[in-house]
Amino acid sequence: MCPRPLLALSVLPALAGQVHAAASAGALPRALDSYADPAGAGLWDVLAARAAADPLNLAALVIFGCAILHTFLTAKIRHWAHVIEERHAARVGRTGGSVDGDGQPVEVSFAGQILHFFGEIEAVFGLWVVVLAGAITWFRGWNAVVDYISGHVSYTEPLFVVVVMALAATRPVLDLAERCLRAIAGLGGGTPAAWWLSILIVAPLLGSLITEPAAMTIAALLLGRQFYELQPSPRLAYATLGLLFVNISVGGTLTHFAAPPVIMVAQVWQWDLVHMFTEFGWRAAIGIVVATLVYFALFRRELADLGPRAARRPSPAPRPAAPAWITAVQLGFLAFTVWQAHHPAMFIGGFLFYLAFAQATAHHQSPLDLRPPVLVGFFLAGLVIHGGLQAWWIEPILRRLGEVPLFVGATILTAFNDNAAITYLATLVPGFTDELKHAVVAGAVAGGGLTVIANAPNPAGQAILGRYFGEGVAPLKLALGALVPTVIVAVCLMAG
């Protein structure tokens, strides 16, 4: 007979395992090793077992799917908002009054404004976080909501994007970027086509140094000024936006610190600067150049037709350049933000110092518009909250794919989830070979232009350029515009 002390010691490991499993099952996000997947089961059986083990999984997936569907309907919702506001204005005009029943002035249609908010793509995931919080409360209680959102979700990337967007959009930085790109465009005569080529090739490659969000901000602002204000055809407008998103997504892969999907894996897989340039960087550069030249060949006549429009457009009054020392200081703030990208307390503190500097040099600054950066940050924060509860179904899919299917699968999954989330989940899969690691990252960055939610900087680009698309950017037209560049960069990244 086993003595009682020895018996107690013998059951301790089993009890510890049960406690660990219970704790893992109760925490959000639930640990992947806490699922008792059926041995030798197929993908569908594993997903069904995980959904049955934790019904919150299925609820979170359905809510996430509704949020994605909502992004595809934002243009239609904004159209409804305009219709309601026009009817409201007509009704007020017919009655000849401008006050409501309480004698208060009637400014706008409340219903129309609410629909406008629901039609803002940057607000979509934040709105559906409210529904997700209700589902978590139903299954786990309110404390689980507080614990997950405040303790287990990292907002470093959304906060970084807000700060780097605000800094990249400042007048001294934009003026410097414009002067550099003007010099390059001048080699082609300074025509709209030359500007188009310069921005879409050079700015994405700069993303490997100044980070993708900063490159997106500068490229989108300059495209708006030098290209979209000339009112290109919708076909060319969407092709350009799709090309911009794809080029920015792959343009940050020359280094290991600029692209969010690379940042997620660089430390875990020990990828350094040399590895990124030799395995991804030069291929990405070729893909950007080839994709841009292909679209240039397809739209060369339309781009040439923009030349006379640019010549007829009144030239803006030249503004004096900011003193060199102010530009240098602002670049220093931008560099500090990039350097401390993983430490919110540091780059937010640096941004507060910048606000004081901007106030002291207001004569050489433009008004700081925080609305686009804050909306983009809100979008990304909502996305990471939803994305953190999707590992239960993404991980088994990635684990079962070979090199080429993994590449294709990562590209497709990226369109429906942030590509940084895809690569992060890949780090959780044991036994990944070097070939599979390359495939998943290549697929994630190649698919980063297919939708607004596919890559963290995309919402920034849409926030800046959305006003040139009438009722807003249509997701399906964006995907079609990005399809050809996606295929081209995919071939380049996987070649050899």
SVG drawing of the C-alpha trace seen along z (x, -y; Angstrom):
<svg xmlns="http://www.w3.org/2000/svg" viewBox="-45 -83 68 85">
<polyline fill="none" stroke="black" stroke-width="0.4" points="0.0,0.0 1.3,-3.4 1.8,-5.7 -0.6,-8.6 2.2,-11.3 3.5,-9.5 0.0,-9.1 -0.6,-12.8 2.6,-13.6 1.8,-11.3 -1.5,-13.0 -0.1,-16.6 1.0,-16.7 -2.4,-15.6 -4.1,-18.1 -1.8,-20.8 -2.6,-20.0 -6.3,-20.2 -5.9,-23.5 -3.8,-24.8 -6.4,-23.6 -9.2,-25.2 -7.4,-28.5 -6.5,-28.5 -10.1,-27.7 -11.4,-30.6 -8.9,-33.2 -9.3,-35.3 -7.9,-34.7 -8.1,-31.0 -4.8,-29.2 -4.6,-27.0 -3.0,-24.1 -6.1,-24.0 -8.2,-22.4 -8.6,-18.6 -8.5,-18.2 -9.6,-14.7 -6.6,-12.7 -6.1,-12.4 -9.2,-14.5 -9.7,-16.5 -9.9,-20.3 -13.7,-20.5 -13.8,-18.1 -11.2,-20.1 -13.1,-23.4 -16.4,-21.8 -14.8,-20.4 -13.3,-23.8 -16.6,-25.6 -18.4,-23.0 -15.8,-23.3 -16.3,-27.0 -19.4,-28.5 -17.9,-32.0 -15.6,-31.0 -18.4,-30.7 -20.1,-33.9 -16.8,-35.8 -16.4,-34.5 -20.0,-35.4 -19.6,-38.9 -16.2,-39.3 -17.9,-38.2 -20.7,-40.7 -18.1,-43.5 -16.3,-42.5 -19.7,-42.4 -20.4,-45.9 -17.1,-47.2 -18.5,-46.2 -21.7,-48.0 -20.3,-51.3 -20.7,-53.0 -24.3,-52.0 -25.0,-53.2 -23.5,-56.6 -25.7,-56.8 -28.7,-56.2 -27.5,-58.9 -27.3,-61.4 -30.9,-60.4 -32.3,-61.0 -30.5,-64.3 -31.8,-65.5 -35.4,-64.5 -35.0,-66.3 -33.8,-69.5 -36.6,-69.3 -39.2,-68.8 -37.8,-71.8 -37.9,-73.9 -41.5,-73.0 -42.7,-73.9 -40.8,-77.2 -39.5,-76.7 -36.2,-75.9 -37.2,-75.0 -38.6,-71.9 -41.6,-71.5 -39.7,-72.9 -38.7,-76.0 -35.1,-74.7 -33.2,-75.3 -33.1,-72.3 -29.5,-71.9 -29.2,-68.4 -31.1,-65.2 -30.3,-63.1 -31.0,-59.8 -28.8,-61.0 -25.9,-61.8 -26.2,-58.4 -26.1,-56.6 -23.0,-58.7 -21.3,-57.4 -22.3,-53.8 -21.0,-54.4 -17.5,-55.5 -15.3,-52.5 -12.9,-53.5 -15.8,-53.2 -17.0,-49.7 -14.9,-47.4 -15.2,-49.7 -19.0,-49.5 -18.9,-45.8 -16.7,-45.6 -19.8,-46.7 -21.6,-43.6 -18.6,-41.4 -18.5,-42.8 -22.2,-41.8 -21.4,-38.3 -18.4,-37.9 -20.6,-39.2 -23.3,-36.6 -20.8,-33.7 -18.2,-34.8 -19.5,-37.8 -18.5,-41.5 -15.2,-40.9 -14.0,-38.8 -14.7,-41.8 -12.6,-44.1 -9.8,-41.6 -9.6,-40.9 -9.8,-44.4 -7.7,-46.1 -5.2,-43.3 -4.7,-41.0 -5.0,-43.2 -2.0,-45.2 -2.7,-48.7 0.9,-49.5 0.4,-49.3 -2.8,-51.5 -1.1,-54.1 2.1,-54.0 0.1,-54.6 -1.8,-57.5 1.5,-59.2 3.5,-58.4 0.6,-59.6 0.3,-62.9 4.1,-63.5 4.4,-62.4 1.6,-64.8 3.3,-67.8 4.2,-70.6 8.1,-70.4 8.1,-66.7 5.7,-66.8 7.5,-69.7 10.8,-67.8 9.2,-64.6 7.6,-66.7 10.9,-68.3 12.6,-65.0 9.9,-63.4 9.6,-66.6 13.3,-66.2 12.6,-62.6 9.4,-63.5 11.3,-66.3 13.4,-63.7 10.1,-62.9 9.2,-66.5 7.1,-66.9 4.0,-65.6 1.2,-63.9 2.4,-60.6 5.9,-61.3 4.5,-62.2 2.4,-59.1 5.4,-56.9 7.6,-58.6 5.2,-58.4 4.1,-54.8 7.6,-53.4 9.8,-55.6 7.4,-56.2 6.7,-52.5 10.4,-51.7 11.0,-54.5 8.5,-52.6 11.4,-50.2 13.1,-53.2 10.4,-55.4 7.8,-52.6 4.8,-51.7 2.3,-54.0 4.5,-57.0 5.2,-56.1 1.4,-55.6 0.6,-59.0 3.2,-60.8 2.3,-58.9 -1.5,-59.4 -1.2,-63.1 1.1,-63.7 -1.1,-61.5 -4.1,-63.5 -2.4,-66.8 -0.6,-65.7 -3.0,-63.1 -6.5,-62.7 -7.2,-66.5 -7.0,-66.2 -10.1,-63.9 -8.9,-60.7 -11.5,-58.2 -12.9,-55.9 -11.2,-52.9 -7.8,-54.6 -8.6,-56.0 -9.3,-52.5 -6.3,-50.9 -4.0,-53.5 -5.4,-53.0 -5.1,-49.2 -1.5,-49.6 -0.6,-52.0 -1.9,-49.5 -0.1,-46.6 3.2,-48.5 3.2,-49.8 2.4,-46.4 5.5,-44.8 7.7,-47.9 8.4,-47.6 10.0,-44.2 13.5,-45.5 14.1,-45.8 13.0,-43.9 11.5,-46.8 9.1,-48.7 6.3,-46.3 3.9,-45.1 3.7,-41.5 7.5,-41.3 7.8,-42.8 5.5,-40.1 8.0,-37.3 11.4,-38.9 12.4,-38.4 10.8,-34.9 12.3,-33.6 15.5,-35.6 15.2,-37.4 17.7,-40.3 18.3,-43.0 20.4,-40.8 17.9,-38.0 15.0,-40.4 16.8,-42.0 18.2,-38.8 15.0,-36.8 12.3,-39.5 13.7,-43.0 15.1,-42.7 12.2,-40.6 9.7,-43.2 11.5,-46.0 11.3,-44.2 7.6,-43.5 6.9,-47.1 8.6,-48.4 7.1,-45.7 3.5,-46.1 3.7,-49.9 5.1,-49.7 2.4,-47.3 -0.3,-49.7 1.5,-52.6 1.4,-50.7 -2.3,-49.9 -3.3,-53.5 -0.6,-55.5 -3.2,-57.3 -5.3,-58.3 -2.3,-59.5 -1.1,-61.5 -4.6,-63.1 -4.2,-64.5 -1.3,-66.6 -3.5,-69.4 -5.7,-69.4 -2.6,-70.0 -1.5,-72.8 -4.9,-74.5 -5.0,-74.1 -4.1,-77.3 -0.7,-77.0 -0.9,-77.2 0.9,-80.2 4.4,-79.1 4.9,-79.0 8.3,-79.6 10.1,-76.4 10.5,-75.8 14.0,-76.6 16.3,-73.6 16.7,-73.3 13.0,-73.0 12.8,-70.3 15.7,-68.5 14.1,-68.6 10.8,-67.2 12.6,-64.4 14.2,-63.7 10.8,-63.4 9.8,-61.0 13.0,-59.0 12.5,-58.8 9.0,-57.5 10.2,-54.8 13.1,-53.8 10.7,-53.5 7.9,-51.9 7.5,-49.1 7.3,-51.3 4.1,-53.4 5.2,-55.4 8.3,-56.6 6.8,-57.5 3.7,-59.1 5.9,-61.1 8.0,-62.2 4.8,-63.2 3.8,-65.4 7.2,-67.1 6.5,-67.6 3.2,-69.4 5.1,-71.9 7.7,-72.3 5.0,-72.8 3.3,-75.5 6.6,-77.3 7.2,-77.2 3.6,-77.7 4.6,-80.1 6.3,-77.3 3.7,-74.7 0.3,-73.8 -2.7,-73.2 -2.5,-69.7 -5.4,-67.6 -5.8,-64.7 -9.1,-63.5 -7.7,-61.1 -5.0,-59.6 -7.4,-59.1 -10.1,-57.4 -7.4,-55.1 -6.3,-54.3 -9.8,-53.5 -10.2,-51.2 -7.0,-49.3 -7.9,-49.1 -11.2,-47.5 -9.5,-45.2 -7.0,-43.8 -9.8,-43.3 -11.7,-41.1 -8.6,-39.5 -7.4,-38.3 -10.3,-35.9 -9.9,-34.4 -6.8,-32.2 -9.0,-29.1 -9.9,-28.7 -6.9,-30.4 -4.2,-28.3 -5.5,-24.8 -5.8,-26.1 -2.2,-27.3 -0.9,-24.2 -2.3,-21.9 -1.0,-23.7 2.1,-23.0 4.4,-25.7 2.3,-26.8 -1.1,-26.2 0.2,-28.1 1.2,-31.0 -2.2,-31.1 -4.0,-30.6 -2.1,-33.4 -2.8,-35.7 -6.6,-35.0 -6.8,-35.1 -5.0,-38.4 -7.9,-39.9 -10.2,-39.2 -7.8,-39.8 -4.9,-42.0 -1.7,-40.5 0.2,-41.0 -2.3,-38.8 -1.7,-36.1 2.0,-36.1 1.7,-36.3 -0.5,-33.2 2.1,-31.4 4.7,-31.9 2.4,-29.8 2.5,-26.8 5.3,-24.3 7.5,-22.7 7.5,-25.5 10.3,-25.0 12.2,-27.9 10.3,-27.4 6.9,-27.6 8.0,-30.7 8.9,-32.4 5.6,-31.3 3.4,-32.6 5.1,-36.0 5.2,-36.4 1.5,-35.6 0.6,-38.0 2.4,-41.0 1.4,-40.1 -2.3,-40.1 -2.0,-43.3 -3.6,-45.5 -6.7,-43.5 -8.9,-45.2 -8.8,-48.1 -8.4,-45.7 -5.6,-43.6 -2.7,-45.9 -2.4,-48.4 -1.5,-51.4 -4.4,-50.9 -7.0,-52.7 -4.6,-55.7 -4.5,-55.8 -8.3,-55.5 -8.9,-58.2 -6.7,-60.6 -7.9,-59.7 -11.5,-58.6 -12.9,-62.1 -11.9,-61.6 -14.2,-58.6 -17.7,-60.3 -19.7,-57.9 -16.5,-56.4 -14.2,-53.6 -16.1,-50.5 -14.4,-47.4 -15.0,-45.2 -13.6,-47.8 -10.6,-48.2 -10.0,-44.4 -10.2,-44.4 -7.8,-47.3 -5.3,-45.5 -5.7,-42.1 -3.1,-42.5 -0.4,-44.0 -1.1,-41.3 -0.4,-38.6 2.7,-40.3 4.3,-40.8 3.2,-37.3 5.1,-35.8 8.2,-37.9 8.2,-37.0 7.9,-33.3 10.1,-33.0 13.3,-31.0"/>
</svg>
